[in-house]
Amino acid sequence: MKVVKNFLRDRYYELRRNYEVHWFNTYRKKYDSFTFAKKQKIASRWLIQYPEQAHFDFEPVKYWLENLVDKPASVLEIGGWRGDLAQAALTDLSFIDRWHNYDLIENNGSQKCQDHRYTLITLKDDLWRTSLSFRYNALIATHMIEHLNWREFTELAGWIPAEVVTVLFEAPLPFSEENFSWKGDHSSHVFEKGWKQVNSEMKKHGFNIAYSVNNTVIYKR
């Protein structure tokens, strides 16, 4: 009986995963047609379905904050979800004055970071079409840019405020790619390019590579 139960359980999870991969493939095909409101609605649903999205390597983030970000640090985070990275940074580092997480989701009590320096700012439009009410000297996005398409990324790169002198991106991208396909991947990744293309685009806006390790690239201008 236990063998049968284990088989049925494994089969259920296999079928569920196959269904979700099919759904993500459909999501990728339709992504370019989504309105901002549609993306926000999907993100709200995922907050319930997939609440744990804390994907980051804190070691290079800490190196960046300690060595390359001007003090006091005023950090603009994109897509910080429930504030996991902010919680790690603000617990460990006292020289950060402000950490604002710009995300699609609304604060429904799901935020993990309760530090007084942290704020979730729910976007009303794409960030690159948003006027900021605060000044920042550092921008960070961990496991976020792979959820954009190339057009959106170029708009984001060109939008980065002049006061931001350093940027950290962490993303599972190939070294170089012009038309990368995420088909079959159990994720909502849509980004078509690789790090070579990202670095080239950032350089157009005055950002040069200051540090790189694994899936993390840090820029300075």
C-alpha positions in Angstrom: 0.0 0.0 0.0 2.8 2.4 0.8 4.4 1.8 -2.6 1.2 2.6 -4.3 0.8 5.8 -2.2 4.3 6.9 -3.1 3.7 6.2 -6.8 0.5 8.2 -6.8 2.1 11.1 -4.9 5.1 11.2 -7.3 2.8 10.9 -10.3 0.7 13.8 -9.0 3.7 16.1 -8.6 5.0 15.1 -12.0 1.7 15.9 -13.7 1.4 19.2 -11.7 4.9 20.3 -12.7 4.2 19.4 -16.3 1.0 21.5 -16.2 2.9 24.4 -14.6 5.7 24.3 -17.2 3.0 24.3 -19.9 1.4 27.3 -18.3 4.8 29.1 -18.0 5.5 28.4 -21.7 2.1 30.0 -22.6 2.9 32.9 -20.3 6.1 33.5 -22.2 4.4 33.4 -25.6 1.8 36.0 -24.4 4.2 38.2 -22.3 4.7 40.9 -24.9 0.9 41.5 -25.0 0.4 41.9 -21.3 -0.6 45.3 -19.9 0.9 46.5 -16.6 -2.4 45.8 -14.9 -2.3 42.2 -16.2 1.3 41.7 -14.9 0.3 43.1 -11.5 -2.7 40.7 -11.3 -0.5 37.8 -12.1 2.1 38.9 -9.5 -0.7 39.1 -6.8 -1.7 35.6 -7.6 1.8 34.3 -7.5 2.3 35.9 -4.1 -0.2 33.4 -2.9 0.9 30.4 -5.0 4.7 30.9 -4.7 5.3 33.2 -1.7 8.9 32.1 -1.2 10.9 33.9 -3.9 14.1 34.9 -2.0 16.7 34.1 -4.6 20.0 36.0 -4.0 23.6 35.5 -3.1 24.2 37.8 -0.1 28.0 37.6 -0.1 28.5 39.7 -3.3 25.6 42.0 -2.2 27.4 42.6 1.1 30.7 43.2 -0.7 29.0 45.8 -3.0 27.3 47.6 -0.1 30.5 47.7 2.0 33.0 48.6 -0.8 31.3 50.2 -3.8 28.2 52.0 -2.5 28.7 55.6 -1.1 27.8 56.1 2.5 25.2 56.7 3.8 23.6 54.2 1.4 20.3 54.9 -0.1 19.2 51.8 -2.0 16.5 51.4 -4.7 15.7 47.7 -5.0 13.6 46.4 -7.9 11.4 43.4 -7.5 12.4 42.7 -3.9 9.1 40.7 -3.3 8.7 40.2 0.4 11.8 42.1 1.5 14.0 39.1 2.3 17.2 40.7 0.9 16.4 44.0 2.6 16.0 42.1 5.9 19.4 40.5 5.5 21.2 43.7 4.6 19.5 45.9 7.2 20.0 43.4 10.0 23.8 43.3 9.2 24.6 46.8 8.1 24.0 50.0 10.0 25.2 52.5 7.3 22.2 52.1 5.1 19.8 55.0 5.6 17.1 53.9 3.2 16.0 50.8 1.4 13.0 51.0 -0.9 11.6 48.0 -2.6 9.7 48.8 -5.8 7.5 45.9 -6.7 4.2 44.9 -8.4 2.8 43.4 -5.2 0.9 45.3 -2.6 1.7 45.2 1.2 -0.9 42.7 2.4 1.0 41.7 5.5 3.3 39.4 3.7 6.4 41.6 4.0 9.2 40.0 6.0 11.4 43.1 6.6 10.1 45.3 9.4 13.1 47.5 9.7 12.1 51.2 9.9 14.5 52.0 7.0 12.6 49.7 4.7 9.5 50.5 2.6 7.7 48.5 0.0 6.5 50.9 -2.8 3.8 49.3 -5.0 4.3 50.4 -8.6 1.4 52.0 -10.4 3.2 51.7 -13.8 6.5 50.4 -15.1 9.4 51.8 -13.0 10.9 53.5 -16.0 7.7 55.5 -16.4 7.6 56.4 -12.7 8.7 59.7 -11.1 10.6 59.1 -7.9 9.9 61.0 -4.7 13.3 60.0 -3.1 16.9 60.1 -4.1 19.1 57.0 -4.3 22.8 56.4 -4.8 22.5 52.6 -5.5 20.2 50.3 -7.4 19.9 46.5 -7.0 17.9 43.8 -8.7 18.5 40.2 -7.8 16.7 37.6 -9.9 14.6 40.2 -11.5 15.9 41.3 -14.9 15.3 37.8 -16.3 11.6 38.5 -15.8 11.8 41.4 -18.3 12.1 41.3 -22.0 14.9 43.1 -23.8 12.9 46.2 -24.7 11.9 46.6 -21.1 15.5 46.2 -19.9 16.8 48.8 -22.3 14.2 51.3 -21.1 15.1 50.5 -17.5 18.8 50.9 -18.2 18.2 54.3 -19.8 16.0 55.4 -17.0 18.4 54.9 -14.1 18.6 58.2 -12.2 21.8 60.2 -12.5 22.3 60.1 -8.7 22.6 56.3 -8.9 26.4 55.6 -9.3 26.4 51.9 -8.8 24.2 49.0 -9.8 24.1 45.3 -8.9 22.3 42.7 -11.1 22.1 39.1 -10.2 20.4 36.8 -12.8 20.8 33.3 -14.2 21.7 34.4 -17.7 23.9 32.8 -20.4 27.2 34.5 -21.2 26.1 35.7 -24.6 22.8 35.2 -26.4 20.7 37.1 -28.9 17.5 35.1 -28.8 17.6 32.8 -25.8 14.6 30.5 -25.2 13.4 29.6 -21.8 10.9 27.1 -23.2 10.4 24.1 -20.9 11.8 26.0 -17.9 9.7 26.0 -14.7 9.8 29.8 -14.3 8.4 33.1 -15.6 11.7 34.0 -17.2 11.4 35.8 -20.6 14.8 37.6 -21.0 16.2 37.0 -24.5 19.8 38.1 -24.1 22.9 37.2 -22.2 25.4 39.0 -19.9 27.5 40.3 -22.9 24.5 42.1 -24.2 23.5 43.4 -20.7 27.0 44.7 -20.1 27.1 46.4 -23.5 23.7 48.2 -22.8 24.8 49.3 -19.4 28.1 50.7 -20.8 26.0 52.9 -23.2 24.7 54.6 -20.1 28.1 55.1 -18.4 28.2 52.0 -16.3 31.4 49.9 -16.4 31.9 46.5 -14.7 33.5 46.9 -11.3 33.1 43.4 -10.0 31.7 40.1 -11.3 31.2 36.7 -9.8 29.0 33.8 -10.8 25.5 35.2 -11.6 26.3 38.7 -10.2 27.6 41.7 -12.0 28.3 45.1 -10.3 28.6 48.3 -12.3 30.0 51.8 -11.4 29.9 55.1 -13.2 
